[in-house]
């Protein structure tokens, strides 16, 4: 962005004046929405200077959703705090093992209610800075004409960006709550009372789409920032909203709106609740045109992409698993990636023992212990794209080859699975380094020892605690020591997601299996996997819609792991079966030459005595028990699909109707 990392997650003085000069609390949310700034001087200061106005917009950017918990600070969205927790830990793919996260205490135990406080909901209605962003954006739109000497082109661009910011923050909350109060002004602060009821799902969706259409059609947003076809030449603006980002967000909004949670013949809670009767949590019936809208949004994006260029999937320079790993990694991690359509950044670097960037450092300590499940690991196919099957592999006596063959020391290491597995999950035997300075993706370093008693896992899997509690650990956005002292972006939208969204729209809107497979296979091809239909001949994917949809959802979590995609995919398709499914980890036992189990480490252990790297193991799947989720034993009630509005907010009487079941 224009002023670099300093723009994000640091509120400028002007923004703080607007944000904190509210007086007493009234009705809507916290004080941010109820009172105008304390006196006209504050408004005059902020909008009396181009620089201050720019800083004000920058501070709004700093309140976007950043999906990696990194700092516990009341001025930031509550989800930025590690004490809240990531929603992916509610899915079938990860299990959280840090008890101080409220997601662990509130959701795994099933005790969550509408009487929650800060950090206690997966997306806190009052504490995610959504309403601050909306109010500040309206303040900017209402006062930008007052800014002296503001270039007309920059003015138009700032207006368009503000509309995108409102749309994305509404979408962030829409996915958790359904229909929302629609704010069309900043509020003066002198109203005697507020009537701001929830809008229907349809009205909320139309509101977000209207904001984006106005931004896109204004002509003020560049297609992209950076160097390339039809891109603004200034890479320093990367991170601001673009035309491509706005069009991609439209695709995602229609995808969610068209999905069965909101678009079905019956409301998800049975249809009798007040919220369902008033269509606050669904459309009131199935509408095929919603998928048509999603398809059109995707086609519009693809048409502009073909005409304007710039964005593309990051491709490997060779056909090796390491090369594919590197291409996949840099596609989302590298801040110059042309695969990223919109990202959010934080100012702090990931310095070792940093106290302000928790994702990496706290992962090392086990506090960000989002450990992958055995179910997730088995979703990743073999390196040729054919599905992995535990029973068949075990019967063939090849479980030792389910991650790799050989060793680096013997110069015969071969990764045997989907390259994305190793970029998403830390598995036993994986070398700890992948050279960032070499696009071929050279692997090096000691292997991860995840067997019981191993150098890395120790007894964590044996007792299911903290890091490696499931026999695995998270790699996504973690990477290892290579990612220390780096700047980290959260990818809000990237091209591979839009390809898969387009595939889903083709399937749902037109029943076009062949068209859907084309775009799914573009994503698979980037990591060297064979065509999905060729690798699964028994599933008849060219004609069987249900089978292809299931494969598409699996493909999405392999491609978009730890990017919040899995949680919202399960929610929007009402997959109670996946939420209720007992999950498993993997106990790995090192075997000596006699086939006996040895609970000893190799690195800084018997390697010093000349022992070769262990490659033979016993494997035992185990049911996760520390802790069992409430849903496994008592079932997944429909109320869990959406969050409850805080009861304190309902009691304020401005028109909120509670979500079903809460």
C-alpha positions as CSV (number, residue, x, y, z in Angstrom):
1,X,0.0,0.0,0.0
2,X,1.0,3.6,-0.5
3,X,2.7,4.2,2.9
4,X,3.7,0.5,3.2
5,X,3.0,-1.5,6.3
6,X,2.5,1.5,8.5
7,X,-0.9,2.1,7.0
8,X,-2.4,-1.1,8.4
9,X,-3.3,-1.9,12.0
10,X,-2.1,1.4,13.3
11,X,-4.8,4.0,13.9
12,X,-3.7,7.4,12.9
13,X,-4.5,10.4,15.1
14,X,-7.3,11.7,12.9
15,X,-9.0,8.3,12.9
16,X,-8.7,8.0,16.7
17,X,-10.3,11.5,17.0
18,X,-13.3,10.3,15.1
19,X,-13.4,6.9,16.7
20,X,-13.1,7.8,20.3
21,X,-14.8,11.2,20.6
22,X,-18.3,9.5,21.0
23,X,-20.0,10.3,24.2
24,X,-22.5,8.1,26.1
25,X,-23.7,4.8,24.9
26,X,-27.2,4.7,23.4
27,X,-28.6,1.8,21.5
28,X,-26.9,0.3,18.5
29,X,-23.8,-1.8,19.4
30,X,-21.2,0.1,21.3
31,X,-20.7,3.8,21.3
32,X,-19.1,3.9,17.8
33,X,-22.4,4.2,16.0
34,X,-24.5,6.4,18.3
35,X,-22.9,9.7,18.6
36,X,-21.2,11.9,16.0
37,X,-17.7,13.2,16.8
38,X,-17.6,15.6,19.7
39,X,-17.9,18.9,17.9
40,X,-17.4,20.0,14.3
41,X,-13.7,20.7,14.8
42,X,-12.9,17.0,14.6
43,X,-14.6,16.6,11.3
44,X,-13.0,19.8,10.0
45,X,-9.6,18.5,11.0
46,X,-9.9,15.2,9.4
47,X,-11.5,16.4,6.2
48,X,-9.6,19.7,6.1
49,X,-6.5,18.1,4.6
50,X,-5.7,15.6,1.9
51,X,-3.1,13.9,4.0
52,X,-5.5,13.5,7.0
53,X,-8.2,12.2,4.8
54,X,-5.8,9.7,3.3
55,X,-4.7,8.7,6.8
56,X,-8.3,8.3,7.8
57,X,-9.0,5.9,4.9
58,X,-5.8,4.0,5.8
59,X,-7.0,3.5,9.3
60,X,-10.2,2.0,8.0
61,X,-8.2,-0.5,6.0
62,X,-6.6,-1.4,9.3
63,X,-9.9,-2.8,10.6
64,X,-10.4,-5.4,7.9
65,X,-10.6,-9.0,8.9
66,X,-7.1,-10.6,9.3
67,X,-7.5,-14.3,9.6
68,X,-4.4,-15.1,11.6
69,X,-4.7,-14.3,15.3
70,X,-1.8,-12.1,16.1
71,X,-2.5,-9.5,18.8
72,X,-4.8,-9.1,21.7
73,X,-5.8,-5.4,21.4
74,X,-9.3,-3.9,21.9
75,X,-8.7,-1.5,19.1
76,X,-8.5,-4.4,16.6
77,X,-11.1,-6.9,15.5
78,X,-11.7,-9.5,18.3
79,X,-10.7,-12.3,15.9
80,X,-7.2,-10.8,15.8
81,X,-6.8,-12.1,19.4
82,X,-5.4,-15.6,19.9
83,X,-7.8,-15.9,22.8
84,X,-10.7,-16.0,20.4
85,X,-9.7,-18.8,18.0
86,X,-10.0,-19.6,14.3
87,X,-13.2,-21.1,12.9
88,X,-11.4,-23.8,11.0
89,X,-10.9,-25.6,14.3
90,X,-14.6,-26.2,14.3
91,X,-14.4,-28.3,11.1
92,X,-13.4,-31.9,10.5
93,X,-9.9,-30.9,9.4
94,X,-8.3,-29.4,12.5
95,X,-8.5,-29.8,16.2
96,X,-7.5,-26.9,18.6
97,X,-5.5,-28.0,21.6
98,X,-5.0,-24.7,23.5
99,X,-7.5,-24.4,26.3
100,X,-7.3,-20.6,26.7
101,X,-8.9,-20.0,23.3
102,X,-12.6,-19.2,23.8
103,X,-13.5,-21.2,20.8
104,X,-12.2,-24.3,22.6
105,X,-14.0,-23.5,25.9
106,X,-17.3,-22.2,24.4
107,X,-17.8,-24.4,21.3
108,X,-16.1,-27.7,22.0
109,X,-18.0,-28.0,25.3
110,X,-21.3,-26.8,23.7
111,X,-21.9,-24.2,26.4
112,X,-22.0,-21.2,24.1
113,X,-25.0,-18.9,24.6
114,X,-26.3,-15.5,23.5
115,X,-25.0,-14.1,26.7
116,X,-21.4,-13.9,25.5
117,X,-18.7,-11.3,26.0
118,X,-15.6,-10.2,24.1
119,X,-13.8,-12.9,22.2
120,X,-16.4,-15.5,23.2
121,X,-18.2,-15.9,19.9
122,X,-16.4,-17.1,16.8
123,X,-17.2,-13.6,15.3
124,X,-18.3,-11.2,17.9
125,X,-21.1,-8.9,16.7
126,X,-20.0,-5.9,18.7
127,X,-16.2,-6.4,18.7
128,X,-15.1,-7.1,15.1
129,X,-14.9,-3.4,14.1
130,X,-17.5,-4.0,11.4
131,X,-19.7,-1.2,12.5
132,X,-16.8,1.1,13.1
133,X,-15.7,0.5,9.5
134,X,-19.2,1.1,8.2
135,X,-19.6,4.3,10.1
136,X,-16.2,5.6,9.2
137,X,-16.8,4.9,5.5
138,X,-20.1,6.8,5.6
139,X,-18.3,9.7,7.3
140,X,-15.8,9.7,4.5
141,X,-18.5,9.6,1.8
142,X,-20.5,12.3,3.5
143,X,-17.5,14.7,3.9
144,X,-15.1,14.0,1.1
145,X,-16.4,16.9,-1.0
146,X,-15.1,19.2,1.8
147,X,-11.5,18.1,1.3
148,X,-9.5,21.0,-0.3
149,X,-7.2,20.3,-3.2
150,X,-8.2,16.7,-3.5
151,X,-7.6,15.4,-7.0
152,X,-10.9,14.3,-8.6
153,X,-9.4,10.9,-9.7
154,X,-8.2,10.2,-6.2
155,X,-11.5,11.3,-4.7
156,X,-13.4,8.9,-7.0
157,X,-11.0,6.1,-6.1
158,X,-11.3,6.7,-2.4
159,X,-15.1,6.7,-2.6
160,X,-14.9,3.4,-4.5
161,X,-12.5,1.9,-2.0
162,X,-14.8,2.9,0.9
163,X,-17.7,1.1,-0.7
164,X,-15.6,-2.0,-1.1
165,X,-14.6,-1.8,2.5
166,X,-18.2,-1.6,3.6
167,X,-19.1,-4.5,1.4
168,X,-16.4,-6.8,2.6
169,X,-17.0,-6.1,6.2
170,X,-20.7,-6.7,5.8
171,X,-19.9,-10.0,4.1
172,X,-17.6,-10.9,6.9
173,X,-20.5,-10.6,9.3
174,X,-23.2,-11.9,6.9
175,X,-21.6,-15.3,6.8
176,X,-21.9,-15.6,10.6
177,X,-25.3,-13.9,11.2
178,X,-27.4,-13.8,8.0
179,X,-29.5,-10.7,7.5
180,X,-28.1,-7.5,9.1
181,X,-29.1,-3.9,9.9
182,X,-28.4,-1.9,6.8
183,X,-26.7,1.5,7.6
184,X,-27.0,4.1,4.9
185,X,-25.5,7.1,6.7
186,X,-23.1,7.8,9.6
187,X,-25.9,8.9,11.9
188,X,-25.8,12.5,13.3
189,X,-25.8,11.5,17.0
190,X,-28.8,13.7,17.9
191,X,-31.6,11.2,17.2
192,X,-33.8,10.5,20.1
193,X,-34.1,6.8,19.3
194,X,-33.0,4.3,16.6
195,X,-35.0,1.9,14.6
196,X,-32.6,-0.2,12.7
197,X,-34.1,-3.6,12.3
198,X,-32.5,-6.6,10.6
199,X,-32.8,-6.7,6.8
200,X,-33.8,-9.9,5.1
201,X,-31.1,-12.1,3.6
202,X,-32.1,-10.8,0.1
203,X,-31.9,-7.2,1.1
204,X,-28.5,-7.7,2.8
205,X,-27.1,-9.4,-0.3
206,X,-28.5,-6.7,-2.6
207,X,-27.0,-4.0,-0.4
208,X,-23.5,-5.6,-0.6
209,X,-23.8,-6.2,-4.4
210,X,-25.0,-2.6,-4.9
211,X,-22.0,-1.2,-3.1
212,X,-19.6,-3.3,-5.2
213,X,-21.4,-2.5,-8.5
214,X,-21.1,1.2,-7.8
215,X,-17.4,0.8,-7.1
216,X,-16.8,-1.4,-10.1
217,X,-18.8,0.7,-12.5
218,X,-17.3,4.0,-11.3
219,X,-14.2,3.4,-13.4
220,X,-12.1,4.7,-10.5
221,X,-10.6,1.4,-9.4
222,X,-7.6,0.0,-11.3
223,X,-7.8,-3.6,-12.4
224,X,-4.6,-4.3,-10.4
225,X,-1.7,-2.7,-8.7
226,X,1.8,-3.7,-9.8
227,X,3.7,-4.3,-13.0
228,X,1.8,-6.0,-15.8
229,X,-1.0,-5.8,-18.3
230,X,-3.5,-3.1,-17.4
231,X,-2.1,-2.8,-13.9
232,X,-1.3,0.5,-12.1
233,X,2.5,0.8,-12.2
234,X,2.7,1.6,-8.5
235,X,3.2,-1.6,-6.5
236,X,3.2,0.5,-3.3
237,X,-0.6,0.5,-3.5
238,X,-0.9,-3.3,-3.4
239,X,-3.4,-4.1,-0.6
240,X,-5.9,-1.5,-1.7
241,X,-9.2,-2.6,-3.3
242,X,-9.1,-3.0,-7.0
243,X,-11.6,-3.7,-9.7
244,X,-10.5,-7.4,-9.8
245,X,-10.9,-7.7,-6.0
246,X,-14.4,-6.1,-6.1
247,X,-15.5,-8.4,-8.9
248,X,-14.1,-11.5,-7.1
249,X,-15.9,-10.5,-3.9
250,X,-19.2,-10.4,-5.9
251,X,-18.5,-14.0,-6.9
252,X,-18.1,-15.0,-3.3
253,X,-21.1,-13.2,-2.0
254,X,-23.4,-14.8,-4.6
255,X,-21.8,-18.2,-3.9
256,X,-22.7,-18.0,-0.2
257,X,-26.1,-16.5,-0.9
258,X,-27.0,-19.2,-3.4
259,X,-25.9,-22.1,-1.2
260,X,-28.4,-24.3,0.6
261,X,-28.0,-22.6,4.0
262,X,-30.0,-19.6,2.7
263,X,-31.3,-21.0,-0.6
264,X,-33.3,-24.1,0.0
265,X,-36.9,-25.3,0.0
266,X,-37.0,-25.1,3.8
267,X,-35.3,-22.9,6.4
268,X,-32.3,-24.6,8.1
269,X,-34.0,-24.7,11.5
270,X,-37.3,-26.1,10.2
271,X,-38.9,-22.8,9.0
272,X,-41.1,-22.0,12.1
273,X,-38.8,-19.5,13.9
274,X,-39.5,-15.8,13.7
275,X,-36.2,-15.2,11.9
276,X,-37.1,-17.7,9.3
277,X,-40.7,-16.5,8.9
278,X,-39.3,-13.0,8.2
279,X,-36.7,-14.4,5.8
280,X,-33.8,-13.0,8.0
281,X,-31.8,-16.2,7.7
282,X,-32.9,-17.6,4.2
283,X,-34.7,-16.5,1.0
284,X,-37.9,-18.2,1.9
285,X,-37.5,-20.9,-0.7
286,X,-35.2,-22.2,-3.4
287,X,-34.2,-19.7,-6.2
288,X,-32.3,-21.0,-9.1
289,X,-31.5,-17.5,-10.2
290,X,-29.1,-17.1,-7.3
291,X,-26.8,-19.6,-8.8
292,X,-27.3,-17.9,-12.2
293,X,-26.2,-14.7,-10.5
294,X,-23.1,-16.4,-9.1
295,X,-22.3,-17.8,-12.6
296,X,-22.7,-14.4,-14.2
297,X,-20.4,-12.8,-11.7
298,X,-17.8,-15.4,-12.3
299,X,-18.2,-15.1,-16.1
300,X,-17.8,-11.3,-15.8
301,X,-14.7,-11.7,-13.8
302,X,-13.2,-14.3,-16.2
303,X,-14.0,-12.0,-19.2
304,X,-12.2,-9.1,-17.6
305,X,-9.3,-11.4,-16.6
306,X,-8.9,-12.6,-20.2
307,X,-9.1,-9.0,-21.5
308,X,-6.9,-7.3,-18.9
309,X,-4.5,-10.1,-17.8
310,X,-2.1,-9.6,-14.9
311,X,-3.5,-12.2,-12.5
312,X,-2.4,-15.9,-12.9
313,X,-1.8,-19.0,-10.9
314,X,1.8,-19.2,-9.8
315,X,3.4,-22.1,-11.7
316,X,6.3,-24.4,-11.0
317,X,9.5,-24.1,-13.0
318,X,9.8,-27.9,-13.0
319,X,7.8,-31.0,-12.5
320,X,9.2,-32.0,-9.1
321,X,7.1,-32.2,-5.9
322,X,9.5,-29.7,-4.4
323,X,8.9,-27.3,-7.3
324,X,5.2,-27.7,-7.0
325,X,5.4,-27.0,-3.3
326,X,7.3,-23.8,-4.0
327,X,4.9,-22.6,-6.6
328,X,1.9,-23.3,-4.3
329,X,3.6,-21.6,-1.4
330,X,4.5,-18.5,-3.2
331,X,1.1,-18.3,-4.8
332,X,-0.5,-17.3,-1.5
333,X,2.5,-16.3,0.7
334,X,4.6,-14.0,-1.5
335,X,3.4,-10.4,-1.4
336,X,4.2,-9.9,-5.0
337,X,2.1,-12.9,-6.1
338,X,-0.2,-12.3,-9.1
339,X,-2.5,-15.0,-7.7
340,X,-3.6,-12.7,-4.9
341,X,-6.7,-10.6,-5.6
342,X,-7.0,-9.0,-2.3
343,X,-4.9,-9.2,0.9
344,X,-4.7,-7.7,4.3
345,X,-1.4,-7.0,6.1
346,X,-0.1,-6.2,9.5
347,X,2.8,-3.9,10.4
348,X,4.8,-6.2,12.6
349,X,7.4,-8.7,11.3
350,X,7.5,-12.2,12.5
351,X,10.6,-11.8,14.6
352,X,11.6,-14.7,16.8
353,X,10.0,-14.4,20.3
354,X,7.9,-11.5,19.0
355,X,5.3,-10.4,21.5
356,X,3.1,-8.7,18.8
357,X,2.8,-11.4,16.1
358,X,1.5,-14.6,17.7
359,X,0.8,-16.9,14.7
360,X,4.3,-18.1,14.3
361,X,5.8,-17.7,17.7
362,X,2.7,-19.0,19.6
363,X,2.6,-21.9,17.2
364,X,6.1,-22.8,18.3
365,X,4.9,-22.7,21.9
366,X,1.8,-24.8,21.1
367,X,-0.7,-22.0,21.8
368,X,-1.8,-21.9,18.1
369,X,-2.0,-25.7,18.1
370,X,-4.5,-26.1,15.2
371,X,-3.4,-29.7,14.6
372,X,-4.7,-31.4,11.4
373,X,-6.8,-34.5,11.7
374,X,-6.3,-37.9,10.1
375,X,-9.5,-37.3,8.2
376,X,-8.0,-34.2,6.6
377,X,-4.7,-35.8,5.8
378,X,-6.5,-38.6,4.0
379,X,-8.3,-36.1,1.8
380,X,-5.0,-35.3,-0.1
381,X,-4.5,-37.7,-3.0
382,X,-1.3,-39.4,-4.1
383,X,1.2,-37.4,-6.1
384,X,-0.4,-38.5,-9.4
385,X,-3.8,-37.3,-8.3
386,X,-5.4,-40.7,-7.5
387,X,-7.2,-40.8,-4.2
388,X,-5.4,-42.0,-1.1
389,X,-7.0,-45.0,0.6
390,X,-5.7,-46.1,4.0
391,X,-7.1,-49.7,3.8
392,X,-5.6,-50.4,0.4
393,X,-2.2,-48.9,1.4
394,X,-2.1,-50.9,4.6
395,X,-3.1,-54.1,2.8
396,X,-0.3,-53.5,0.4
397,X,2.2,-53.0,3.3
398,X,3.0,-49.5,2.1
399,X,2.0,-47.3,5.0
400,X,5.7,-46.3,5.4
401,X,5.3,-44.7,1.9
402,X,2.2,-42.7,2.6
403,X,4.2,-39.5,2.9
404,X,7.5,-40.2,1.2
405,X,10.1,-42.7,0.2
406,X,13.8,-42.6,0.9
407,X,15.7,-39.8,2.7
408,X,17.6,-36.6,1.8
409,X,20.8,-38.2,3.2
410,X,20.6,-41.0,0.7
411,X,19.6,-38.6,-2.1
412,X,16.6,-40.6,-3.0
413,X,13.8,-38.7,-1.2
414,X,10.5,-38.9,-3.1
415,X,7.4,-37.1,-1.9
416,X,4.5,-39.5,-2.6
417,X,1.4,-37.3,-2.0
418,X,-0.2,-34.1,-3.3
419,X,2.4,-31.4,-2.9
420,X,-0.2,-29.2,-1.1
421,X,-0.2,-31.7,1.8
422,X,3.3,-30.8,2.7
423,X,2.5,-27.1,2.5
424,X,-0.5,-27.5,4.7
425,X,0.4,-30.2,7.2
426,X,3.7,-31.0,8.9
427,X,4.0,-34.8,8.4
428,X,6.6,-37.3,9.7
429,X,9.9,-37.3,7.9
430,X,9.3,-34.0,6.0
431,X,12.6,-32.0,5.7
432,X,12.2,-28.7,7.6
433,X,13.5,-26.3,5.0
434,X,12.3,-25.4,1.4
435,X,14.8,-22.9,-0.1
436,X,12.9,-19.6,-0.9
437,X,15.8,-18.3,-2.9
438,X,15.5,-21.1,-5.5
439,X,12.3,-21.5,-7.5
440,X,13.0,-25.2,-7.9
441,X,12.1,-25.6,-4.3
442,X,15.2,-27.3,-2.9
443,X,14.5,-29.2,0.3
444,X,17.0,-29.4,3.1
445,X,17.4,-29.7,6.9
446,X,16.5,-32.3,9.5
447,X,13.3,-34.3,9.1
448,X,10.4,-33.7,11.4
449,X,10.3,-36.5,13.9
450,X,6.6,-37.0,14.8
451,X,6.8,-40.5,16.2
452,X,6.2,-41.1,19.9
453,X,9.4,-40.0,21.6
454,X,10.7,-38.2,18.5
455,X,12.7,-35.0,18.5
456,X,9.7,-32.8,17.6
457,X,6.6,-34.5,18.8
458,X,7.9,-36.0,22.0
459,X,4.9,-37.4,23.9
460,X,2.5,-34.8,22.5
461,X,0.6,-37.3,20.3
462,X,0.7,-39.9,23.0
463,X,-1.2,-37.7,25.3
464,X,-2.8,-35.5,22.7
465,X,-1.5,-32.2,23.9
466,X,-0.5,-29.0,22.2
467,X,1.7,-29.1,19.1
468,X,1.7,-32.4,17.2
469,X,-1.2,-33.6,19.4
470,X,-2.8,-35.4,16.4
471,X,0.5,-36.7,15.1
472,X,0.6,-33.7,12.8
473,X,0.9,-30.0,13.0
474,X,-0.2,-27.0,10.9
475,X,2.1,-25.8,8.1
476,X,-0.2,-23.2,6.5
477,X,1.0,-19.7,7.1
478,X,3.5,-21.2,9.6
479,X,6.2,-22.5,7.2
480,X,8.8,-22.9,10.0
481,X,12.0,-21.0,10.7
482,X,12.1,-19.7,7.2
483,X,9.1,-17.5,8.0
484,X,10.6,-15.8,11.0
485,X,11.2,-12.0,10.6
486,X,9.0,-11.9,7.5
487,X,5.9,-9.8,6.8
488,X,2.8,-11.8,6.5
489,X,-0.3,-11.1,4.5
490,X,-3.7,-12.6,5.0
491,X,-5.2,-13.6,1.6
492,X,-8.8,-12.5,1.5
493,X,-9.3,-13.5,-2.2
494,X,-7.1,-15.4,-4.6
495,X,-7.4,-16.7,-8.1
496,X,-7.5,-20.4,-7.3
497,X,-10.5,-19.8,-5.1
498,X,-12.3,-18.0,-7.9
499,X,-11.5,-20.9,-10.3
500,X,-13.2,-23.3,-7.9
501,X,-16.1,-20.9,-7.3
502,X,-16.6,-20.7,-11.0
503,X,-16.6,-24.5,-11.2
504,X,-19.2,-24.7,-8.5
505,X,-21.4,-22.1,-10.3
506,X,-21.2,-24.0,-13.5
507,X,-22.2,-27.2,-11.7
508,X,-25.0,-25.7,-9.8
509,X,-26.4,-23.2,-12.3
510,X,-26.1,-25.4,-15.5
511,X,-25.3,-28.9,-14.4
512,X,-22.2,-28.5,-16.5
513,X,-19.9,-31.2,-15.1
514,X,-17.4,-30.9,-18.0
515,X,-17.1,-27.1,-17.5
516,X,-16.7,-27.5,-13.8
517,X,-14.0,-30.1,-14.2
518,X,-12.1,-27.8,-16.6
519,X,-11.5,-25.2,-13.8
520,X,-11.0,-27.8,-11.0
521,X,-8.3,-29.4,-13.1
522,X,-6.5,-26.0,-13.7
523,X,-6.0,-25.8,-10.0
524,X,-4.9,-29.5,-9.7
525,X,-2.5,-29.1,-12.7
526,X,-0.6,-26.4,-10.9
527,X,0.6,-29.0,-8.4
528,X,1.1,-31.8,-10.9
529,X,-2.1,-33.8,-10.2
530,X,-3.9,-35.7,-13.0
531,X,-7.3,-34.8,-14.1
532,X,-9.9,-35.4,-11.4
533,X,-12.2,-37.5,-13.7
534,X,-9.4,-39.7,-14.8
535,X,-8.2,-40.3,-11.3
536,X,-11.7,-41.2,-10.0
537,X,-13.2,-43.3,-12.9
538,X,-15.6,-45.2,-10.6
539,X,-17.3,-41.9,-9.5
540,X,-18.5,-40.9,-13.0
541,X,-17.6,-37.3,-12.4
542,X,-18.4,-36.2,-16.0
543,X,-22.1,-37.0,-15.3
544,X,-22.7,-37.5,-11.6
545,X,-23.4,-34.0,-10.1
546,X,-23.5,-35.2,-6.4
547,X,-20.2,-37.0,-6.6
548,X,-18.5,-34.1,-8.4
549,X,-19.8,-31.6,-5.8
550,X,-18.3,-33.8,-3.0
551,X,-15.0,-33.9,-4.8
552,X,-15.1,-30.2,-5.4
553,X,-15.6,-29.5,-1.6
554,X,-12.6,-31.9,-0.9
555,X,-10.5,-30.1,-3.5
556,X,-11.4,-26.7,-2.0
557,X,-10.0,-27.7,1.4
558,X,-6.9,-29.2,-0.1
559,X,-6.2,-26.0,-2.0
560,X,-7.5,-23.5,0.6
561,X,-6.6,-25.1,3.9
562,X,-6.6,-22.8,7.0
563,X,-8.1,-20.0,4.8
564,X,-11.5,-20.3,6.4
565,X,-12.9,-22.0,3.3
566,X,-13.7,-25.3,5.0
567,X,-15.8,-23.9,7.8
568,X,-17.9,-21.8,5.5
569,X,-18.2,-24.6,3.0
570,X,-19.6,-26.9,5.7
571,X,-21.9,-24.2,6.9
572,X,-23.3,-23.1,3.6
573,X,-24.0,-26.7,2.6
574,X,-25.5,-27.5,6.0
575,X,-23.1,-30.5,6.6
576,X,-24.1,-31.5,10.0
577,X,-22.7,-35.0,9.2
578,X,-19.2,-33.6,9.0
579,X,-19.6,-31.6,12.2
580,X,-20.9,-34.7,14.1
581,X,-18.1,-37.0,12.8
582,X,-15.7,-38.3,15.4
583,X,-12.1,-37.3,14.4
584,X,-8.8,-39.0,14.7
585,X,-5.1,-38.5,15.0
586,X,-2.2,-40.8,14.2
587,X,0.2,-42.4,16.6
588,X,3.5,-43.2,15.0
589,X,5.9,-45.6,16.6
590,X,9.5,-45.9,15.4
591,X,10.7,-49.5,14.7
592,X,14.2,-50.7,15.2
593,X,15.9,-53.4,13.0
594,X,14.1,-56.1,15.0
595,X,10.7,-54.5,14.5
596,X,10.5,-53.4,18.1
597,X,9.1,-50.0,19.0
598,X,11.6,-47.4,20.1
599,X,10.4,-44.2,21.8
600,X,13.6,-42.3,21.2
601,X,14.6,-39.3,19.1
602,X,17.0,-39.5,16.2
603,X,18.3,-36.0,15.9
604,X,20.5,-35.2,18.9
605,X,19.9,-38.9,19.8
606,X,21.2,-42.0,18.2
607,X,22.0,-40.2,15.0
608,X,25.2,-39.3,16.8
609,X,26.0,-43.0,17.1
610,X,25.7,-43.5,13.4
611,X,22.1,-44.6,13.2
612,X,20.4,-44.0,9.8
613,X,17.3,-41.9,9.6
614,X,14.3,-44.0,10.7
615,X,12.0,-45.0,7.9
616,X,10.0,-47.9,9.3
617,X,7.1,-47.4,11.7
618,X,3.9,-48.7,13.2
619,X,0.8,-46.6,12.8
620,X,-2.3,-46.5,15.0
621,X,-5.3,-44.2,14.3
622,X,-6.8,-43.0,17.5
623,X,-10.1,-41.1,18.3
624,X,-9.4,-37.6,19.6
625,X,-10.4,-37.4,23.2
626,X,-8.6,-34.3,24.6
627,X,-11.2,-32.8,24.3
628,X,-14.3,-34.5,22.7
629,X,-16.5,-32.0,20.9
630,X,-20.1,-31.6,22.2
631,X,-21.5,-32.4,18.7
632,X,-19.9,-35.8,18.5
633,X,-21.9,-37.1,21.5
634,X,-25.1,-34.9,21.4
635,X,-25.5,-34.1,17.7
636,X,-25.2,-30.9,15.7
637,X,-28.2,-28.7,16.3
638,X,-29.2,-26.4,13.4
639,X,-28.7,-23.3,15.6
640,X,-24.9,-23.7,15.3
641,X,-25.0,-22.8,11.6
642,X,-25.2,-19.1,12.5
643,X,-24.0,-17.2,15.5
644,X,-26.3,-15.7,18.1
645,X,-26.7,-12.0,18.4
646,X,-25.7,-10.8,21.9
647,X,-28.7,-10.8,24.2
648,X,-27.6,-7.3,25.4
649,X,-28.0,-6.1,21.8
650,X,-31.4,-7.7,21.4
651,X,-32.5,-5.9,24.6
652,X,-31.6,-2.5,23.2
653,X,-34.8,-2.7,21.1
654,X,-33.7,-1.2,17.8
655,X,-35.0,-4.2,15.8
656,X,-32.8,-7.2,16.1
657,X,-34.5,-10.5,16.0
658,X,-32.5,-13.5,17.3
659,X,-31.3,-16.3,15.1
660,X,-33.1,-19.6,15.4
661,X,-32.4,-21.7,18.4
662,X,-30.6,-19.0,20.5
